[in-house]
Structure formats: structure tokens, C-alpha cells
Amino acid sequence: MRCKRSLFAFSLVELSIVLVILGLLTGGILGGQSLIRAAELRSVATQFQQYNTAVQSFRDKYFALPGDMRNAQAFWGTAHATPATCYSTASTSTATCNGNGDGWVYFDTSTSNEPFRFWQHLANAGLIEGQYTGVLATTHVHSTTTANAPRGKIANSFWFAHDWANVKGASIGDTSFFSGNYGNTLQLGSFITDYSPNDPVLKPEEAWNIDTKLDDGKPGTGSMVVLASAGLSTCTTTATNNPATLTADYLLSASNIACGLLFRGMY
């Protein structure tokens, strides 16, 4: 006599429970990602304020800018006695190079890599965390890695210090940034091999949010402006760079990562 096999299947109630659980898990993951991103965005303002305060404290104590300081070696030791050689001598301790003391943080091959000694001097003074080599990473003067510049909280982002007025400025016709004299600038962007962190890290709406909290909410005016390596039209409502377009707005309808940040004239 043959026995009948029992057939098992999920009931509609059981399927509904499974679907609810999957929905909760998906919602939890998406909600968690939103919370993580919100924390990353808040960290931009926090880190900027931290570094800005550190620079002002450094200036008050040493009467100089970090990186540009003429007598840094008197405080922290000498990486190399010959200035032109000190320029490319990495530090594994507090030993460092003097800057030229002209008030601008930029590359001067006769003295030092001031934009990278900038972070080393701040760390030597105990004003920021970390240990930095004080020199470029590979072959290009703008190379940036965790060895010579602090990482941002946003994935693959770095902070960079540089005088945009003395060396490059922001000229009319360049479609990556708005025209203006930027002076000593703090920059936040994504890592590029053999270059400064010029790639974008923020959506236009995210950049607008930070700008509104810290500055004037406009991408081309105020102390915080954008750097859009793929073109201003990817981050803002204009594609051209001239004085008439400084009133442009952020391209809030765009959902792509398109904006880097420049905090100009900050030290």
C-alpha cells in the first residue's frame, strides 16, 4: 500500500510576515545609511571649525602661520639643514622645515612644502591629532594621502591647505570654480592620485546645506565656495565663470556627487 506524501507550503499569513520583516530590514538599512550620511555632513562643519580654531591658536602662540613659520626648526628640530633639501625630506618625528614667513601657505622649493608642513606644524604644536610627513606623497607637488594631510569623515575625502591667490587664484574662464581672490584656503575634496583633492564629495543639496549653516548659502560668494572639477554646471545653476554669475544658486535638482568645498581667506 502506497502512502501519500504530505505537501507543505507557506500560508498567506506566513508570506505576509516574511514580507514585513524584509521591509523592516530594508527600511532599517536605508535609515541607517541616511543617519551615517547626516553624521558625515555634520562632521564637515565640525572639522572645519576645529582646523580654523587650531590655526588661530597657532598664530596667537607663535606669531606665524603653520607651514609658513620662519623659526619652526627652533621649536621642533631640523629635518634637513639645507632648505632646498628640507623641501623633500620627510619627517618621522617633530623635525621639520622653516617656511619663508611671507604670510602665504604655498610651495616654495627653496624652503619647504608649506601646505604639507602646515599640518605637521599644527600637529607638533598639539593643536590637531596625527603625525604628518610634511612633504608630497609621490611625484606631484599637490599629492595628498593620510601621511601628509588629514582625512575627512566623508569617504575618500581629504583636507588641503593652500594659498590660491599667490599661486593659482580663481580666474575668469575656468569653469571649475568662480572668479575671485581666494587667499589662504582650506579645501575639502576627494583624493586624486598625484594631485590635490579636487574631485567632488558632496551632492549640490548637501553642499547647500553646509553653506547655509556656515555662510551665505550661495556657491560663488562668501567665505565658502564650491570647487566643481567636472564643471560648475554639475553643481550650480551656471556653466560659466564671470562676475555676473556670482549670484548663481546650487543645482538642488541634481542628485549626483558634484561639489567640493573651498573655505577661502580663513587664515
C-alpha positions in Angstrom: 0.0 0.0 0.0 1.5 3.4 -1.0 1.4 6.3 1.5 0.5 9.7 0.3 3.3 12.3 0.8 2.3 15.4 2.7 2.7 18.6 0.8 4.0 21.7 2.7 3.7 25.3 1.6 3.7 28.8 3.2 0.4 30.2 4.1 -0.5 33.8 3.1 -0.1 34.8 6.7 3.5 33.4 6.8 4.3 35.1 3.5 3.0 38.4 4.8 5.2 38.1 7.9 8.2 37.5 5.8 7.5 40.5 3.5 7.0 42.7 6.6 10.3 41.5 8.0 12.1 42.2 4.7 10.5 45.6 4.6 11.7 46.4 8.1 15.2 45.3 7.3 15.3 47.3 4.1 13.9 50.4 5.8 16.4 49.9 8.7 19.3 49.7 6.3 18.3 52.7 4.3 17.5 54.6 7.5 20.9 53.7 8.9 22.6 54.9 5.7 20.8 58.2 6.0 21.9 58.6 9.6 25.5 57.8 8.7 25.5 60.4 5.8 23.9 63.0 8.1 26.7 62.5 10.6 29.3 62.8 7.8 27.8 66.1 6.7 27.8 67.4 10.2 31.5 66.5 10.5 32.4 68.9 7.7 31.4 71.9 9.8 33.0 70.3 12.9 36.3 69.6 11.3 36.4 73.0 9.5 35.8 74.8 12.8 38.4 72.6 14.5 41.1 73.4 12.0 40.2 77.1 11.8 40.4 77.4 15.6 43.7 75.5 15.6 45.3 77.9 13.1 44.1 80.9 15.1 45.5 79.4 18.3 48.8 78.7 16.5 49.1 82.2 15.2 48.4 83.6 18.7 51.1 81.4 20.2 53.8 81.5 17.6 53.0 84.8 15.8 53.1 83.0 12.4 51.1 80.7 10.2 51.7 76.9 10.3 53.8 75.9 7.4 54.9 79.4 6.7 56.6 79.8 10.1 60.2 81.1 9.8 61.6 79.6 13.0 59.8 76.3 13.2 63.0 74.3 13.5 64.0 76.2 16.7 60.9 74.7 18.3 60.7 71.2 16.8 64.1 70.3 15.3 65.6 70.2 11.8 64.5 67.7 9.1 67.5 68.9 7.0 69.8 71.8 7.4 69.7 72.7 3.7 66.3 74.4 2.9 66.2 73.2 -0.7 66.7 69.6 0.5 64.4 70.0 3.5 61.7 70.6 1.0 61.7 66.9 0.1 62.8 65.4 3.4 60.0 63.5 5.1 59.7 63.7 8.8 59.2 60.7 11.1 59.3 62.8 14.2 58.7 66.5 15.0 61.7 67.5 13.0 60.6 70.0 10.3 61.4 72.8 7.9 61.1 76.6 8.2 58.7 78.4 6.0 59.5 81.7 4.3 57.3 83.8 6.6 55.6 85.8 3.9 52.1 85.2 5.2 51.1 82.8 2.4 50.9 79.0 2.6 52.3 77.7 -0.7 55.0 75.6 -2.3 58.5 77.2 -2.3 61.2 74.8 -3.4 63.8 77.0 -1.8 62.4 76.4 1.7 59.6 73.8 2.3 56.4 72.2 1.2 54.4 74.8 3.2 50.9 73.3 2.5 52.1 70.0 4.0 54.3 71.4 6.7 51.1 73.3 7.6 49.6 70.1 9.1 52.8 69.0 10.6 53.3 72.3 12.5 49.8 72.1 13.8 50.3 68.6 15.0 53.7 69.5 16.5 52.0 72.2 18.4 49.5 69.8 19.8 46.6 71.6 18.1 45.4 68.7 15.9 45.8 64.9 16.1 48.0 62.9 13.8 51.6 62.8 12.6 52.4 64.1 9.2 55.5 63.8 6.9 55.4 67.4 5.8 56.2 66.5 2.2 54.4 65.5 -1.0 53.4 61.9 -1.4 54.7 60.9 -4.9 55.8 63.0 -7.9 53.4 65.9 -8.0 53.6 68.8 -5.6 49.9 68.5 -4.7 49.8 64.8 -3.8 47.7 64.1 -0.7 47.5 61.0 1.4 46.8 60.2 5.1 50.6 60.5 5.6 50.7 64.2 4.9 47.1 65.6 5.3 44.1 64.8 7.5 41.3 62.6 6.1 37.7 64.0 6.1 34.9 62.0 7.6 33.3 61.6 4.2 34.6 58.6 2.4 37.8 59.2 0.4 37.9 62.9 1.3 40.9 64.9 2.5 41.6 68.4 3.8 44.1 70.6 1.9 45.7 73.9 2.8 46.9 76.2 0.1 47.2 79.8 -1.0 45.1 80.1 -4.1 45.8 83.8 -4.6 49.5 83.7 -4.8 49.9 80.6 -6.9 46.8 80.0 -8.9 43.9 82.1 -7.9 40.4 81.7 -9.4 40.4 83.3 -12.8 37.5 84.2 -15.1 37.0 81.5 -17.7 37.9 78.5 -15.6 34.7 76.5 -15.2 35.7 74.6 -12.1 35.3 77.5 -9.7 34.1 81.0 -9.5 36.4 84.0 -10.1 37.9 85.8 -7.0 40.9 86.1 -4.9 40.7 83.2 -2.5 43.8 83.8 -0.4 44.9 81.2 2.2 42.3 78.4 1.7 41.1 75.2 3.3 39.9 72.7 0.8 37.8 69.6 1.1 37.6 67.1 -1.8 38.1 63.6 -2.9 41.6 62.1 -3.4 43.2 62.2 -6.8 46.4 60.3 -7.5 49.3 62.8 -7.9 47.1 65.9 -7.3 45.3 67.8 -4.7 41.9 66.5 -3.5 39.9 68.2 -6.3 37.3 65.6 -7.0 33.8 66.2 -5.6 32.5 64.7 -2.4 29.0 66.2 -2.0 25.7 66.5 -3.8 24.6 70.1 -4.5 21.9 69.9 -1.9 24.4 68.7 0.7 26.8 71.5 -0.2 23.9 74.0 0.0 23.0 72.7 3.5 26.5 73.2 4.8 26.9 76.5 3.1 23.6 77.8 4.6 24.7 76.8 8.1 28.2 78.2 7.9 28.0 81.0 5.3 25.5 82.6 2.9 24.0 79.6 1.1 25.5 80.7 -2.3 28.1 78.6 -4.2 30.1 81.6 -5.6 30.1 84.2 -2.8 31.0 84.4 0.8 33.8 82.6 2.7 32.7 79.1 1.5 32.5 78.5 -2.3 32.4 75.4 -4.4 35.0 73.6 -6.5 33.4 71.6 -9.3 36.0 69.7 -11.1 33.6 68.4 -13.7 32.3 71.9 -14.4 30.2 74.5 -12.5 27.0 73.3 -14.3 27.2 70.0 -12.4 27.0 71.7 -9.0 25.4 75.1 -9.7 22.8 76.8 -11.9 25.5 78.3 -14.1 28.1 76.8 -16.5 30.2 80.0 -16.9 32.6 81.8 -14.6 32.5 85.6 -14.7 31.4 88.3 -12.2 27.8 88.2 -13.5 27.4 84.6 -12.4 28.4 85.0 -8.8 24.8 85.1 -7.9 24.2 81.6 -9.1 22.5 79.0 -6.8 23.2 75.4 -6.1 21.7 73.0 -8.5 19.3 71.5 -6.0 17.6 69.3 -8.5 20.7 67.3 -9.2 21.3 64.1 -7.2 24.9 63.4 -8.3 28.1 63.9 -6.3 29.4 67.1 -7.9 30.7 69.6 -5.4 33.9 70.1 -3.4 34.4 72.9 -0.9 36.8 75.8 -0.6 36.9 77.9 2.6 38.7 81.0 1.4 40.7 83.7 3.3 40.5 81.8 6.5 44.0 82.3 7.9 
